[in-house]
Amino acid sequence: MRRGFKLLVLMSFSSLMLLAAKPADSTVEGKCMTCHKEKTKGLYQQWYHSEHGKHNVTCYDCHKAEKGDADAFMHEGALIATLVTPKDCASCHPNEAKQTMESHHATAGQILQSNDAYLAHVIGGHPVAITGCESCHGAKVEIDPASPNKLSKTSWPNSGIGRINPDGSWGSCNACHTRHSFSKAQARQPETCGKCHLGPDHPQKEIYEESKHGIMYFTNVDKMNLKADVWRVGVDYYEAPTCATCHMSASAQMAVTHDVGDRISWTLRPPISKKLDKSDKRRDNMKQVCSACHEDQFIAGHYYQYDALVNLYNEKFAKPATDIMTMIKKADVMKHKAEFANDIEWVYWEIWHHEGRRARHGAAMMGPDYTWWHGIYEVGKHFYLKFIPEALEYDVPEVNAYIEKMLSENKMHNWIDKPAADLKQGIKDGSLQLNYKVLFEQ
């Protein structure tokens, strides 16, 4: 009885302390909670059960605005802003905000400078650029003085990872730490990254799901200790890595980083892949994470194979296709003047932007189906049977000579007019494979 009574007293005291920690209704903070608890119940519950709620970080702490802020407006007697930017988050999370704003994620809002946005706006139209591109990449948030919250409806809502905010900051923390729970556990799960990293041109989500890493995660998700405060692979969990594990989270040797490029050595985004600045250091960073579960020779073997695949894509397909496109554009022989108004431009684009990326990402993440069937298989088919015939149709002497030399003299390309029996014998005796030995040595 005494034990039960003491427990009841302690529980009651704890409840009173929790209530005392929450601001009174007479304060600005208290008014926010009282109103939103009634009007937006889900939002309130998300906040209340979050780490912010548990540590008495209130609505006003994040949404408070300063006089002169472009997006500031009066709301129920308080000057607030709807947008919470990395600059706001930096008041409590300075290192995370700095790393995020210096990362490749933060530059994603510059998409208007790319052909991705050109296609969306020209082939599609403004509405699809907003809902289909800017929703992931982010965009410049426009101010509308006539709007109740000062934000233009054409650019808000937007939680794109590279959002360009009115206060000059780039990024959106809630792209990964979804409001208003801002859960670490959610950000550690691959499903979070899958909002943007999927589809025909960068199917990391699908590749992860088919890889051993993904299989191990989905069959052991209950053992991943996702809610742990400290989350180090090989220490706090060990069943599988997630996207966050490899690119951001801590290991026994590596600290947490919000710079998602800190462990990436190749850029697989452009038509021709290239090594990033400080690529050796970046690769060493990733190897440190790999070493939590893999021994050195396993890691070295993976990178040996991966590099060879990227070199194969570059040397056999990407560089020749790019050279040919450059010559055709220089000759000014395409029928239509606008970009992507001619068949060959679409074929070239999909070879590198879709199929070539799938192959490269597949090799990087150990997804064999994407490396071959969704990747190099498609690249090869369209290079030989669509792109080359299209290029020859223009009958540019320089292009014709380039293709003729490539198909007759280059050992990676001169298979077309050889008897199939000879090629099969070359596979059996290993002579055909020798044509690609140099790709493993670059």
Protein Blocks (a to p, Z undefined) as FASTA:
>chain_A
ZZmmmmmmmmmmmmmmmmmmpccfkbmklmmmmmmmmmmmmlmmmmmmmmklmnopafkl
mmpccehiakbcceehiacdfbacfklmmmmmmmlmmmmmmmmklmmmmmmmpmklmmmm
mmnomklmmmmmmmmnopaddddfkbmnlpafklcccfbfkbccfkopacjfklmmccfk
lpaklmmpmklmmmmmgcjklcmkmmmmmmmklmmmmmmmmmnommpmbdcehklpckbc
cfklmmmmccfkbccdfbfklmcfbdckbmbdcddehklmmmmmmmmmmmmmpcfklmmm
mmmmmmmmmmmmmmmmmmmmmmmmmmmmmnopafblbghiafklmmmmmmmmmmmmmmmm
mmmnopaklmmmmmmmmmmmmmmmmmmmmmmmnopaklmmmmmmmmmmmmklmmmmgcfk
lmmmmmmnommmmmmmmmmmZZ
